[in-house]
Each structure stands twice: as structure tokens, then as C-alpha cells.
Amino acid sequence: MSTIPDDQLVRPGGSGWTSEHLLGLEDLSSEEITAILDQAAEFKACSLENNTKLDLLSGTVVANLFFEPSTRTRTSFSLAAKRLSADTIDFTASGSSLSKGETFIDTARNIEAMGASLVVMRHKSPGAPHLLARRVGAAVLNAGDGTHEHPTQALLDLFTIREKRGSFEGLTVTLVGDILHSRVARSNIWGLKKLGARVIVCGPSTLIPPRIEELGVEVSHRLDDVLAETDCINLLRIQFERQRGAFFPSIREYTHFFGMNSQRLKAARDDVMILAPGPINRGVELTPEVADGPHSVILDQVTNGLAVRMACLYLLHERKKTGVGQ
């Protein structure tokens, strides 16, 4: 088991980190976001040096409460906690006492009574982690709440862009697809704008929220119109499971107008970055040759997600341990 040198740790309270919980990027300052990204960079550097097991959360219990199906995010958080030497409790709603009438707050309180001081929560209802944060003593980390926010996905997107480009100043980032139902889009918008990027949202008019320009973004309904001015394209997954109506005539038509393919790649900038939060729908949001091509950083996003979630868990743990902000 390795330890990370003190000079590679971002110290809460002295580096812009002031939040008791991590519920969304809307509530964070640019300094707080940068503090998380800086710590993630240090953890990734340790991993590259084969320091994959750190004792920073030894004796700490992290509870992963997933009231909505997830594989990638839940696995990433579980591995992140274990890399920091934490003990984990993994909870999924299927087969649980929720079916017997227990509320998610009851479940969280019971798990907290087992010693959990960090709670990672995913829930289908927007605002559920905020409610939980007011009802338990543990630090709460939002792993996705309905169509509201998904802060760690946005943070790993931001980390990947910063890692490749160095800065957000002067960058144009286009979020393409189902903006209306996407918690990833909302978190990305907050983070990108706070760090200085220009943000364009692009998709069918039926999948663009009304008055979204009030968040400081630009709107386009034609991907072809913005390709030449875009540095990073984030292709959001169509949220079939959250849609309750026919927002476009067919998958084929959506792909025709908004899918990233080799022809559109030729019309884009030579150094364009292609991002996509998994799991991707191959042949819908992007074609296989784009997903697996040299412009794609999709696998980098997965790798970076582990470092980002380690950083979030560590920083929240340090705040709780030191009592900063309480």
C-alpha cells in the first residue's frame, strides 16, 4: 500500500474547496471545480506511477446508494473508494426493503448507522440527494439525480478537456443531442461556463429546453452549422428511458441530422475532440469509426473518471474530518 506525498494533496479549506456536500456544479465556484481537477490530476499521476492503492480513506466507510440502474458510475465509485482503502457498502434498489415501504432516507439512515460517513447517491428524482443531505450527518455526493445534474460525469469531461487542451479560455464546446433530459448537459454547462469556455447546445428544437440561453449558452439546431467553430464535441446519449413522447420522427432521422460520422469529421476542425458519456449508442450519436478513431477521447474519459471520483471522495472526507464549514 502506498501513501501519496503531502505536496500532492489539495488541502480542503486552503484550495478553494468549501462545500460540505457535492450535489451539483451549479453550487460550486470555478476555484472549487479547479481544486477537484487538480487533485484528480495528482491521483492520476500516482496511478501512472503504479501507486494504485493509497491509504487516505483507511477506516472510512463509503456507501454507494443506487436507486436507479447503473453499471459504469457505480463500478467507478466503488473502485475509487477501494483505491483509497475505504470500506464500501454497495446498495441497489432491486430486492431491497424499499419494496416493503421503506423510504430512501430510512435506508440511508440505517446504512449511516453502520458507520458510513460518505454517501454516494443516484436517484431518479431530481433533488433527492439535496433532500438526503439535509437529513443525514454523512457527506452526500450526487451520482445523478433524474434530469437535474450528474456532477462527476461533468467533472471527468472537464478533466479530459483540460488534460488535452490545457485551458478552457477561448475554447468552444458543443453539447449535442438530448439536452432536455440530460443531467450531464446541465452539469457540463455550469462547469464549462464557470471555467471560461464558450458553450453551444445543439439538437432538435423539441430536445432543447426553453430559455436555456439564460444560462449563457448559444443554441443551434443544425450540427453542420457549428462544426467548423467547435473545439470539443460532446455527444450526449439519447435518453430513451426518460422520454415520454415522440421528440423526433425516427432514430434514422436523428442520426442523419445530429449523428457524428466520418463525413462530418472531415468538416470539423483538424484537432477536434470527440467526447461521449457512456454507454454510447453506436450508429446513433456517432458511428464506430468516430467512436474508435483518433479524435475520440471516450476511453480517456473512463480512465479519468476514476481519478475524479477519488478526488471527490477524498476532498469530502477531509472536510468532514476537519470540520471545515460546519
N, C-alpha and C positions, 0 to 999 in steps of 0.2 A: 504494500500500500504506500502511495506516495503522498507527500504534502506539497502544497503549492507555496512558493515563496511569498512573504508578506508584500513585496513590492509588485506582485502580480494580482493583488486583490483590490477591487474597488470598494472602498470603505463607505458603508451607508452613513449618511449624515454629513459627510465631507465631500461627496462627489455628485451632489445633485439628486440623490435618491431620497425622497421624503414621503413616499406613500406607504401606508400601513398594509394595504392590500394591492393586488394588481387586478383591477376589474376592467380596465379598458385604456386605450391610448388617448381617448378624449380627455381624461383626467391628468395625464402626465405632461410635464414640460419637456422642451427639447433637451434640457440638461439631464432630466431623468431618463429619457429614452437613450441618450448618448451614454450614460453611465451603464445601462444594461448592455448595450452593444460593446462597450469597452471591456466589460467583464467577460462577455461571451467570447471576445477575441482572445483573451488570456486563457480561458478554458480550452478553446480550440487549439491554441499553441501548445498547451500541455498534452493534449491528446496526440498531436502530431509528434511529440517527443516521447510517446508511449507512456506518459503518465496518465493512464486511463482510470485509475482508482484513487480518489482523493478522500481524505478523512474529515472534510469540512462539516458534514452533517451527521457524523457518527453519533448515535444515540437519539437522533431525531426521527420522529415518525411522520411520514408523508402519506396522506390518504388521497387516493385518486377516486373521486366520486363521479361516475359517468352515468347520468340518467338518460343519455341518448347514445345510440350506437357510435362507436369509434374504434378504429384499429391503429392507425398511424399516430394520432395525437396521444392516445392512451399509452401506447407502447413507448413513444418517445419520452413522455413524462416519467414513466416507470423506470426506464433505463437511466434517465438523467438523475433521478433520486438515488439509484443504486451506484452510479458513478461517484456520487458524493458521499457514499457509505451510509445513507439513510435507510431505515426500515420502511417498508411500504405496505399499505393496505389497499388492495385493488377491489373496488366495488362496482358492480354493474347492476342496472335496474332489473334485468330479467331474472325471474325466480327469487326476487327479494321480498322483504316484508312490506314493500310499498304496495304490493298487490293485496295486502291484508288491511290496508287503510293507513299505514304509517306515512307521515309526510317526509319530504326530503330533509326538512330541518330536524325532525326526530332522528332520522338516520345519521345525519351529520353530528348531532349531539352525542349519540351513542358511540360513534367512532371517535369523537373527540375525547370521550371518557376513557377510551382505551389508550390515550396518550398522544393522539395526533395533534401536532402543533401547526402543520401546514396542510391545507385542504385544496386540492386541485379539483375544480368542478366544471362539468359540462352538463347543460340542461337545455331542453327545447324551448323554454320560456325566457324571453328577453327580460333581463333584470333579476333573474333568480340568484346569481352569485352576489349581487348587491344586497338582496334581502338576507341571504345567509350570513354575509359579513357583519350584519347588524345583530345577528342572533347567536353567534358563537365567538369564543375567545381566540380561536385559531386564525392565522393569516390565510386569506382566501385568494386563490389565483384562478381567474376565469379562463377556462379552456374552451370557451364557446358558449354563448347563450342565445339560442334562437337565431334571429336575423339581426341581432344587435352588434356584438363585437366578438372578435377572436384575436386578442392582443398578441399572443405568442406567435401565431402564424404571420401576422404583420411584422413583428419584430424580426423573425427569421428572414422575411423578404427584404426588410430594410438592411439587415446584416449582410445579406448576399449582395445587394446592390452596392453597399459601401465598400465591401471587400473587393469588388471588381472595379469600381469607379472612383473610390477614394472620398468623394464628397457628393452631396446632393445639390449643391448650388449650381444652377444652370441646367440641371437635368430635367428632361420631360419624361414622365412616366404615364403610360396609358393603361388603364384598367378596362379590360374588355369582357363583356358578357352580361351575366345576370346581376347587375348592380342592386336591383330592388330587393332580392332575397339574400344577398351576400354579406355575412358578418365580416368576412375577410376584407371586402371592399371598404367597409366603413372604418375598420381599424387601420387599413393602409392609408386611407385618405387623411385621417388625423395625423398619423406618423409622418407621412411624406410632406404634408404641408408644414408641419412644425419644424422639419429639418431643412426646409428651403426648396423643395422640388416643385416644379410645375406639374399639375395633375390633370389629366384628361380622362373622363369616363366615356366609354363607347359601347353602344349596344342598341337593340331595338327600342323605340320610344316607350313601348309597353314595359320594358325592364329597367328603365331609368326613373328613379324616384322624382316626384315633382319637387321643384325648388331646390334641387341638390346644388345648384350654383351658389346658394347661400353658404355652402361650406368652403367656397373659394376654388372650386374646380370648374373646368370647362367641359362642355358636353358635345359629343359628336355622335351622329347616327350612321356614319359611314367609316369603317375601319380604313378603307383605301385613302381617305382624305387626310389621315393623320400619320400614316406610316412614315413618311419622309421626315417628319419633325419629332419622332419619338425615339428616345434612347433606350427605354426599357418597356417591354410589353408584358403585362401580367394577365394571362388568360384564365379567367375565373371559370370554375366548373358550373355548368348549368344545374341549378338546384331543383331537379325534377321532384324530389321528395318534399320540397317546401312550396311548390307551386300549386295553386288551387284553380287554375284556369288555363286557357289556351293563350299564351303570351306571344306566340308566333305560329305561323301556319304549319310548319313542319321542321323536323331536325335538319332535313336536307336544305331547306331554305336558310335556316340559321347558319349552317356551315358555309353555304355559298357566300353569304354577306359578311360573316364575322369569324369564320374559321381561319386559322393561320396555316398557310400551306407554302410550298416551295415557290410558287409564283409571287405571293405577297412578300415572302422573304427577300426576293430579288428587288422588290420595290422599296424595301426598308433600308435603313442606314447599314453600312457595311459592318459596323460593330454593335448592332442592336442586340440587346439581351432579351431572351425569352424565359419568362418565369411562369409557373403554373402550380397552384396549390393542389396537392394530390387529394384523392385519386383522380387522374385525368380521364376524360372520355376520349380515347383515341379515335380520330376520324370525325370528331365533333368540334371541340375547341381548337384542336390542332392535329395535324397529320403526323404519322410516325416519323417521317424523315425530319420534321421540325423538332419533335419531342426528343429525338435521339441525335440531333445534329450539333454542330459546333457552337451554335448560338445559344443553345439550351443550357440553363443552369439549374434544371429541375432536381437533379441528384445532389447538387451542391446545397440546394435548399433543405433537403432532407438531412444531410450531414450537419449543416449549420443549425438546424432546429434543435439538435441535441445540446449543442453548446449554449444556445439562447435559453433553453429551458433550465439547464444547470445554473445559468446566471440568475434567472428569475427566482429559482428556489433558494439559492444561496443568499441573495440580497434580502429577500423577505425573511429568511431565517435570522440573518444578522440584525435586522431591525427589531424583530421580536425579542431576540436575546438581549439586546442592549436597551430596549425600551424607548428607542428614539421615536419621538412624535406621539407618545402615549400620554 
